[in-house]
């Protein structure tokens, strides 16, 4: 049975599987690109030892994050604006291998004057994540579809 399912997944696209076998799929579109944020963690969670990360933001609340060891998608809500002196972003990561195929919640407070951020995280696994912090930079996002973007030696990272 597993071999047949594997063959079906290789032979048919997701859309074809959904149409031909009545399998439901979830589709989330990227909105208009807004910002790319480069982050450098000065204090971090020891189970995620990737100091550099890049987040691609879209105006409908969807994001993609990449780092030397992570790549996943999620949704966010911002209090304030990316251009304010201080703003807060709350993220929910969609289930991915990065977080044991479960969701993760992060709340980050940003200061555009000092370019520092602080992060609190809650994991669905109930693992305690210590407070993290670091520095960040923002720039314009021109990537309308980030699906093919990979870390690739950090070409999107700007310190």
C-alpha positions as CSV (number, residue, x, y, z in Angstrom):
1,X,0.0,0.0,0.0
2,X,2.8,2.4,0.9
3,X,4.5,1.8,-2.5
4,X,1.2,2.6,-4.3
5,X,0.7,5.8,-2.4
6,X,4.3,6.9,-3.0
7,X,3.9,6.2,-6.7
8,X,0.6,8.2,-6.8
9,X,2.4,11.1,-5.1
10,X,5.3,11.0,-7.6
11,X,3.0,10.5,-10.6
12,X,0.4,13.1,-9.9
13,X,0.6,16.7,-8.8
14,X,-1.2,17.8,-5.6
15,X,-3.9,19.4,-7.6
16,X,-4.3,16.2,-9.7
17,X,-4.5,14.1,-6.6
18,X,-7.1,16.3,-5.1
19,X,-9.2,16.3,-8.3
20,X,-8.8,12.6,-9.2
21,X,-9.0,11.1,-5.7
22,X,-11.1,13.7,-3.9
23,X,-8.2,14.4,-1.5
24,X,-8.6,17.8,0.2
25,X,-5.6,20.2,0.1
26,X,-5.0,23.5,1.8
27,X,-3.8,26.3,-0.3
28,X,-2.3,29.5,1.0
29,X,-1.3,32.3,-1.3
30,X,1.4,34.9,-0.7
31,X,0.3,38.5,-0.6
32,X,2.2,41.4,-1.9
33,X,5.9,41.3,-0.7
34,X,6.7,43.9,1.9
35,X,10.0,43.4,3.8
36,X,12.9,41.1,4.2
37,X,14.4,41.0,7.7
38,X,17.9,39.7,8.4
39,X,18.4,38.6,12.0
40,X,21.5,37.7,14.0
41,X,20.9,35.9,17.3
42,X,23.4,37.0,20.1
43,X,21.7,34.7,22.6
44,X,19.8,31.7,21.4
45,X,18.0,28.4,22.1
46,X,20.7,25.7,22.1
47,X,18.5,23.2,20.2
48,X,18.3,25.7,17.2
49,X,21.9,26.8,16.9
50,X,21.5,28.9,13.7
51,X,22.6,32.5,14.5
52,X,21.6,33.9,11.2
53,X,18.0,33.9,9.8
54,X,16.1,35.7,7.1
55,X,12.3,36.3,7.1
56,X,10.3,37.2,4.0
57,X,7.1,39.1,4.9
58,X,3.9,39.4,2.8
59,X,1.1,41.9,3.3
60,X,-1.5,39.2,4.0
61,X,0.3,38.0,7.1
62,X,2.2,35.1,5.5
63,X,6.0,34.7,6.0
64,X,8.8,32.4,5.1
65,X,11.9,32.0,7.2
66,X,15.2,30.5,6.2
67,X,18.5,29.9,8.1
68,X,21.4,27.5,7.7
69,X,19.2,24.8,9.3
70,X,15.6,25.8,8.9
71,X,13.1,26.6,6.3
72,X,9.4,27.0,7.0
73,X,6.3,29.1,6.6
74,X,3.8,30.6,8.9
75,X,1.5,33.5,9.6
76,X,2.1,36.7,11.6
77,X,0.3,39.7,13.2
78,X,2.1,43.0,13.7
79,X,1.4,45.5,16.4
80,X,2.5,48.9,15.1
81,X,4.3,49.0,11.7
82,X,7.7,47.8,10.5
83,X,8.7,51.5,10.2
84,X,7.7,52.5,13.8
85,X,10.4,53.1,16.4
86,X,9.2,50.0,18.2
87,X,6.9,47.2,16.9
88,X,5.9,43.7,17.9
89,X,5.4,40.7,15.7
90,X,3.6,37.5,16.8
91,X,4.3,34.5,14.6
92,X,2.7,31.1,14.4
93,X,4.9,28.6,12.4
94,X,2.9,26.1,10.4
95,X,3.7,22.5,11.2
96,X,7.1,21.6,9.7
97,X,10.1,19.3,10.4
98,X,11.8,22.4,11.9
99,X,9.5,22.1,15.0
100,X,8.8,18.3,15.1
101,X,5.8,18.7,12.7
102,X,4.0,20.9,15.2
103,X,3.3,24.6,15.5
104,X,5.4,27.1,17.3
105,X,4.5,30.6,18.6
106,X,7.1,33.4,18.7
107,X,6.7,36.9,19.9
108,X,9.4,39.3,19.0
109,X,9.8,42.9,20.1
110,X,11.8,45.1,17.7
111,X,13.5,48.5,18.2
112,X,14.4,50.3,14.9
113,X,16.6,52.8,16.7
114,X,19.0,50.3,18.2
115,X,18.2,47.5,15.7
116,X,17.8,45.0,18.6
117,X,15.1,42.4,19.1
118,X,14.0,40.2,21.9
119,X,12.2,36.9,21.5
120,X,9.9,34.7,23.6
121,X,8.8,31.4,22.2
122,X,6.2,28.7,23.1
123,X,6.4,25.3,21.5
124,X,3.5,22.9,21.2
125,X,5.7,20.2,22.7
126,X,5.8,22.2,26.0
127,X,9.6,22.4,25.8
128,X,10.8,25.6,27.6
129,X,12.6,27.9,25.3
130,X,14.8,30.6,27.1
131,X,14.6,34.3,26.1
132,X,16.6,35.1,23.0
133,X,17.8,38.3,21.6
134,X,19.9,39.8,18.8
135,X,20.2,42.4,16.1
136,X,18.2,42.9,12.8
137,X,18.0,44.9,9.6
138,X,15.0,45.5,7.3
139,X,14.9,46.1,3.6
140,X,12.3,45.9,0.8
141,X,11.1,42.5,-0.3
142,X,10.9,42.0,-4.0
143,X,10.3,38.2,-3.9
144,X,6.7,37.6,-5.0
145,X,7.0,33.9,-4.6
146,X,9.6,32.6,-2.0
147,X,8.9,28.8,-2.6
148,X,12.2,28.2,-4.3
149,X,14.3,30.4,-2.0
150,X,16.9,28.4,0.0
151,X,19.6,29.4,2.4
152,X,22.4,28.8,-0.1
153,X,25.3,30.2,1.9
154,X,23.1,33.1,3.1
155,X,22.9,35.2,0.0
156,X,19.8,36.9,1.4
157,X,21.4,37.7,4.7
158,X,22.5,41.3,5.3
159,X,24.0,42.2,8.6
